[in-house]
Structures are given as C-alpha cells and as structure tokens.
Amino acid sequence: MRASVAPRGPPQLAADTNKRRRADGAGYSSAMPSALYFTEDQAACELLARDPFALLVGFAIDQQIPVQKAFAGPLVLKQRVGTLDPKRLAALDLEEAFRERPAIHRFPGTMAERVRDLAAAVAEEYDGDAARIWTEAEDTADLKKRIGALPGFGPMKVMALGSVLALHFGVEAAKPLVPDHSCLGAVDSPEALADYQAAKRAHKAKLKAAAAT
C-alpha cells in the first residue's frame, strides 16, 4: 500500500523559500541557479536547484542507472508520496513508491532504504534542513566529512556534490573539491550534460583499456 501523505501546497513553497534565504546568509552565493540541468525534465531540474534534499536524493540514487534517470528521481518520489521533507520521509516505507512503474531505480528496494536512511540522517543531524550540511561546514575538511557521512556517499560522490556546490551555489568550502577533469558541477545546460556524459564514457574506456594492457 502506498504511503498516504497529503501533498503539500503553498506552505511547503514558503518553507523552501525560507530555507533558501537562510542559506544565502550562511555560505551560498547570492546568485542561486533556477535549475540544475542533470535530467531532461524541466520541473525536475528546477526542483534540484530549489530543494537541497532533492539534490542529495539525486546523488544518493545515482548508481547503475543513467544520470538523467537518477536526478529525475527526486521529483517522481515527491509526486508519489507527497513530500521530500526528510523528517516525514524518514517515517515512511518508500519501497512501493520506488517500485511503482516506471520504477524510480533498477534496484528499488535498496534505493528506497538508502533514501529513507538519508532522510533520517538529515532529520537527526540537521533538523531536516539539508542545506546546513554545507552552509554550516567550518572548512573543506569538515564539508567532506559531513557529506561522506551520508548514506550512499562515497569519495567520488563527495567530489561530485562538492563541484555542484562550488560551481552552482558558490559554496566557498566546496571549491577545493572541484576536480580538474570533466565533472557534473560544470553542467549548466542540456548540451553540457551530453558533453559531460560523452567525456565520462571516454574516460571509462580509457581506464578499461589501460587496465587491459
């Protein structure tokens, strides 16, 4: 049975706006992106830019599926359960929402549990405000520690999220995390996403060829 959670209306929009205002005064650049073009759905792209927890969910499930599908996932999840509030998600069984066709991920059970664990971590450690992970980080080392402690975030995702925070949100502590090669943080348009994926495939092929010699 799908979790019955009433969809949020204007109060949630107001809450999102307040979160962004708080973040602007605690580590964000004043120039906030209107969208992050990591998927093909414009509404999903806008949600990623507007809701810090949606961004975390996208990264958490970006594993063994195309990047576009991973970052479309937060919007689909919100549509199916009615919220992306970490405190509320932590109390829900998300598996049915992940399994409903089209499934959010090819491993719905595993990823439903991961997102629930992620929600619980944000709810417990940051009182449900995901942006505090980076707006309250003391320095780069602290930021890496905070992101790396999240369920599903290994070293590569720490760097990837760091690049997004630095290049799109102006988070100072994240700037040393931007790699010197093609990264998701540099994506600022649908065309740039295609270029990023092509570069990623080429890099993987190069590594595979090197390992075979």
N, C-alpha and C positions, 0 to 999 in steps of 0.2 A: 504494500500500500504506500502510495506516495505521501511524503510528509505534508501535513496540512498546515501551511504557514501563510497567513494572509499577505498578499502583495503589499509592498509599501508604496505610498503615494508621495505627495509633497513633503511630509516631514522628513522622509529619507533624503530627498533632494536637498532640503535645508541642512541636514546633518552632513551630507557630502560637502556642501559649500563651506560649512564651518570648519570641517577638517582641513580643507584647502587653505582657508585663511590662517589657521593655526600653523600649518606647515610653512606658509610663506614667511612667517616671522621666526622660524626656527630651523633654517637650513635649506629651504628651497629658493631658487631664483624667482624673481617676481614674474618672469615670463614663463607661464605654465603652458604646456602643449595642449592643443584642443583635441588631439588624437594621437595615438601611437599605432603606426601602420604595420602591425605584426600579423594581421589577418586580413581577410577580404571583406568582412562585414563592417561597414562604416560605424554602425552602432556599437559593435564590439570594440572597435578601435578607440572610440570616444570614451567608453567605459574604462578601458585600461588606463587612459590618461586621467580620468576623473576620480577613480576609486583605487587607492593604494592596495587594498586587499585583493581586488580583481587582478592587479598586476602580479601579485605574489602567487595567486592561484594559477595564472597562465604559466609562470615559470615552474611551479611545482609539478604540473602535469605535462610539461614539455619534455617528453621522453618516449621514444619509439613511435612517435606519430609526427606528421608534418607540423612545422611551426605554426602554420595558419590555423590548423585544427586545434592545437593546444591553446592558442590565445583567443580563439573564438569560444572556448570552453567556459570561461567565467560568465559571459552573458547568457549562454544556454543554461548554466546552472542557476543563475539568478531567475531566469524565466520559469524554470521548473519548480523551484522551491520558494520563490518569492522574496529572497533576500540574499545578500552577501555579507550581512552583519556577522563577524566572527563569533560573537557571543551566542547568536542564535544557531549558526551552523554547527558549532561545537556540540550542541544538544540534539542534533538530528542524525538519523540514519540516512546517508546520502547515496547509498548504493542503487536504489531504484532510479533515482534521478540520473545517475551516471549510466545505467543500463538502458533506460528508455531509448527507443530508436528514433533517430540515429544516436548511437551511443556517444557520449562525450569523449570516451577514450577506449582504445582497444583492450585495456585491462581495467574495466570499470570498477571491480571490487577493490583492487589495490589502490587505485587513484581516489576512489571515494573515501577510503580510510585515510589516505595521505592528506586530503584536503580537510577532513574533519580534524585530524591531528594538528594541521597547520592552523586551523581556526582556533583550536583550544590553546595552542601556544601563544597566539596573538592576543586572545582574550585574557589569558592568565598573566602574561608578562608585560603586555602593553595596554591593558584595559580595553581591548578591542580596537585600538587605533593603530593600524598597521604602519602609518607614516612615522610613528615615533621610533621605529626601528632605525631609521636613518636621520631623522631630524634631531634626535637626542644622542646620536653617536658622538663620542668625545673626539675621535680621530679615525684614521683609516683602519688601524688595527682593531679598534672597537667595533667599527662598522662590519668588518669581515667576520668578527666573532659573532655578532648579532645575527647576520644573515646565515652564516654557516651553522648556527644552532637550530635553524628552522627545519622541520621535516621535509626531506626531499631536496635539500640544497647542499650539493657538494661543491668543491672548489671551482669547477667550471661555471656553475650557476651563480656563485658568488661574484665572479668576474663579469658574467653576462649582465646580471642585475645591476652591478656597480656601474657598468658602462652606460646603462639606460639612465640611472640616477644622475650620473655626471653630465651626460650629453643632452638630456632632455629636461632635467629638473634643476640643473645647476648645483647639485649637492657637492660641496667642496671636498668632504671626506672621501667621496667616491672617485674623484678624479685620478688618483694613482692606480685605480683598478681598471682603467681603460686600456685594453691591450693594443699592441702595435700592429695588429692584423685586423682583417675584416671582422666586425662584431655587430651584434643585434642593436647595440646602442646607437650605431651610426645610421640605422634605417630611419628615414624620415618621409618615405613615400612608398606607394605600392611598387614603383620601379626599383627603388633602392632595396626593397625586400627581395625581389627577384635576383638582383645582383648579389646580395648577401648569400642567398641560398646557392647560387652558382659558385661563388667563391668557397663556400663551405664544402660543397661536393668535390671541388678541385683539391682542396686541402686534404680531405679524407682520402682521395685517390692517391695523392702524393705520399701520404703516410703509409698507405697499404702497399704501394709499390716499393717504398724504402724498406718495409718490413720483410718483403719477399726476396730481397737481394742479399 
